[in-house]
Amino acid sequence: MRLKNDSDKLKYSNVWVVAEVLSGKIQPVTHELLGAARSLADAKKSKVWAVLLGHNVKEQAQLLIPYGADKVLVVDDSRLSGFSDELEARILVRLIKKYKPEILICGATTRGRALIPRVAVVSECGLTADCTELSIDPVSGDFLQTRPAFGGNIMATIRCPFHRPQMATVRPRVMKAPDADFSRNGEIIFEEVTESDASKIKRILEVFHSDDVAVNLADAQIIISGGRAMKGPEGFKMLGRLAARVGGAVGASRAAVDAGWIPYAHQIGQTGQTVQTKVYISCGISGQIQHLVGMQSCNLIIAIDKDPSTPMMQMADIAVVGDLFEIVPGLTEEIVKL
Ligand SMILES: Cc1cc2nc3c(=O)[nH]c(=O)nc-3n(C[C@H](O)[C@H](O)[C@H](O)COP(=O)(O)OP(=O)(O)OC[C@H]3O[C@@H](n4cnc5c(N)ncnc54)[C@H](O)[C@@H]3O)c2cc1C
């Protein structure tokens, strides 16, 4: 909603997180967002609310409190059993009008990307997608939403001073989830689906799950990633052998994906996936900003490159200078011996 004047701002308070539940399980992105929301709410001296929409989700509400929620707004209804972005958006818009959150954040997941733009349009608010950093301006109190812009060449900080709520999405694994604190207390508020929410809405009749073997970069603890230096699909098979030895997954730069050496599902970076593994081994990836934004939060970064001056080699915790076609097979052999 557009604010008429400065005093209108005072009508809006608290930081909302739209929770995501898949197959009856709260998704890790929700915990990550609750951690971010907690810092924002502490800076504003306000509260964190989680909004939980779904069917048979009541029991999950309590599980959001240890991660930072002060209140959980639950709408549990059989009409929310499949994912209906239209219905969820109508409910959210109504709840926003009723409770007036100052800030609303949501995962930049397939679901979040379908839902939140609808909410932003109907609520007449802005929306900053794929933020990598969220903070509060200490002077104005505005929500500062930072994301890569102009092809990742600059980081842009966006604010939305004249509309409420201020809305942003964040990709999974960009923020760190806080440790659960089971001593925290919170309140659970139940809301219903109204007739007007549900009128003339498309219904999902059946949900199919694809049998495709997912490239599970999101859950991997170790990723071995290759770039243009891999020279072709054979190079990625070599990385696959190392990954298999250490129980890891194979990632790639866009240059390698665009060359057709490995499918897009492996791409890491601004236009690929964001990962936050314990170990990230980069093999012949120069580390342009568009790649770095997808992996810079990994705990231990090991880079192998012939050129020690690349951005990836400069930011790595361990930089190995040399030819990857000698180093990677040697490393795999040594691991086999262990
Ligand atoms: C809008 C936009 C979005 C983008 N999104 C992404 C994205 O999501 N992900 C992404 O990765 N990129 C993305 N890019 C592309 C990005 O800018 C870079 O072009 C790309 O990441 C470069 O890939 P690379 O590091 O594999 O290749 P290069 O930059 O060519 O680096 C190859 C590296 O391999 C080293 N090397 C060569 N041979 C060997 C060898 N035998 N042994 C050891 N080292 C060797 C070289 O020294 C060099 O450092 C995007 C670009 C744009 C404009």
The ligand as a MOL file (V3000), in Angstrom:
LIG
                    3D

  0  0  0     0  0            999 V3000
M  V30 BEGIN CTAB
M  V30 COUNTS 53 58 0 0 0
M  V30 BEGIN ATOM
M  V30 1 C 23.9690 -11.9630 -16.5370 0
M  V30 2 C 25.0510 -12.9810 -16.3270 0
M  V30 3 C 24.7870 -14.0530 -15.4950 0
M  V30 4 C 25.7980 -15.0080 -15.2950 0
M  V30 5 N 25.5380 -16.0660 -14.4440 0
M  V30 6 C 26.5370 -16.9270 -14.1980 0
M  V30 7 C 26.3310 -18.0020 -13.2690 0
M  V30 8 O 25.2360 -18.2130 -12.7110 0
M  V30 9 N 27.3690 -18.8420 -13.0300 0
M  V30 10 C 28.5980 -18.6900 -13.6320 0
M  V30 11 O 29.4960 -19.4940 -13.3520 0
M  V30 12 N 28.8010 -17.7030 -14.5150 0
M  V30 13 C 27.7900 -16.8290 -14.8130 0
M  V30 14 N 28.0150 -15.8550 -15.7390 0
M  V30 15 C 29.2680 -15.9100 -16.5460 0
M  V30 16 C 30.4880 -15.3470 -15.8250 0
M  V30 17 O 30.5530 -13.9510 -16.0050 0
M  V30 18 C 31.7790 -15.9690 -16.3840 0
M  V30 19 O 31.8220 -15.7550 -17.7800 0
M  V30 20 C 31.8990 -17.4620 -16.1320 0
M  V30 21 O 31.6420 -17.7380 -14.7640 0
M  V30 22 C 33.3170 -17.9030 -16.4920 0
M  V30 23 O 33.4200 -19.2890 -16.3390 0
M  V30 24 P 34.8180 -19.9620 -16.0000 0
M  V30 25 O 35.3630 -19.3880 -14.7520 0
M  V30 26 O 34.5720 -21.4250 -16.0730 0
M  V30 27 O 35.7070 -19.5750 -17.2740 0
M  V30 28 P 36.9770 -18.6270 -17.3850 0
M  V30 29 O 36.6730 -17.2790 -16.8310 0
M  V30 30 O 37.4250 -18.7170 -18.7830 0
M  V30 31 O 38.0480 -19.2890 -16.4170 0
M  V30 32 C 38.7330 -20.4740 -16.7210 0
M  V30 33 C 39.8500 -20.6380 -15.6750 0
M  V30 34 O 40.4730 -21.8910 -15.8720 0
M  V30 35 C 41.8800 -21.7480 -15.6820 0
M  V30 36 N 42.5280 -22.8560 -16.3950 0
M  V30 37 C 42.5850 -23.1060 -17.7120 0
M  V30 38 N 43.1960 -24.2910 -17.9640 0
M  V30 39 C 43.5240 -24.8090 -16.7510 0
M  V30 40 C 44.1540 -26.0250 -16.3460 0
M  V30 41 N 44.5380 -26.9730 -17.2170 0
M  V30 42 N 44.3570 -26.2310 -15.0130 0
M  V30 43 C 43.9840 -25.2980 -14.0820 0
M  V30 44 N 43.3660 -24.1420 -14.4280 0
M  V30 45 C 43.1350 -23.9010 -15.7480 0
M  V30 46 C 42.1790 -20.3740 -16.2340 0
M  V30 47 O 43.4020 -19.8800 -15.6930 0
M  V30 48 C 40.9480 -19.5870 -15.7700 0
M  V30 49 O 41.1650 -18.9970 -14.4830 0
M  V30 50 C 27.0470 -14.8920 -15.9520 0
M  V30 51 C 27.2740 -13.7840 -16.7820 0
M  V30 52 C 26.2830 -12.8580 -16.9700 0
M  V30 53 C 26.5740 -11.6750 -17.8660 0
M  V30 END ATOM
M  V30 BEGIN BOND
M  V30 1 1 1 2
M  V30 2 1 2 3
M  V30 3 2 2 52
M  V30 4 2 3 4
M  V30 5 1 4 5
M  V30 6 1 4 50
M  V30 7 2 5 6
M  V30 8 1 6 7
M  V30 9 1 6 13
M  V30 10 2 7 8
M  V30 11 1 7 9
M  V30 12 1 9 10
M  V30 13 2 10 11
M  V30 14 1 10 12
M  V30 15 2 12 13
M  V30 16 1 13 14
M  V30 17 1 14 15
M  V30 18 1 14 50
M  V30 19 1 15 16
M  V30 20 1 16 17
M  V30 21 1 16 18
M  V30 22 1 18 19
M  V30 23 1 18 20
M  V30 24 1 20 21
M  V30 25 1 20 22
M  V30 26 1 22 23
M  V30 27 1 23 24
M  V30 28 2 24 25
M  V30 29 1 24 26
M  V30 30 1 24 27
M  V30 31 1 27 28
M  V30 32 2 28 29
M  V30 33 1 28 30
M  V30 34 1 28 31
M  V30 35 1 31 32
M  V30 36 1 32 33
M  V30 37 1 33 34
M  V30 38 1 33 48
M  V30 39 1 34 35
M  V30 40 1 35 36
M  V30 41 1 35 46
M  V30 42 1 36 37
M  V30 43 1 36 45
M  V30 44 2 37 38
M  V30 45 1 38 39
M  V30 46 1 39 40
M  V30 47 2 39 45
M  V30 48 1 40 41
M  V30 49 2 40 42
M  V30 50 1 42 43
M  V30 51 2 43 44
M  V30 52 1 44 45
M  V30 53 1 46 47
M  V30 54 1 46 48
M  V30 55 1 48 49
M  V30 56 2 50 51
M  V30 57 1 51 52
M  V30 58 1 52 53
M  V30 END BOND
M  V30 END CTAB
M  END
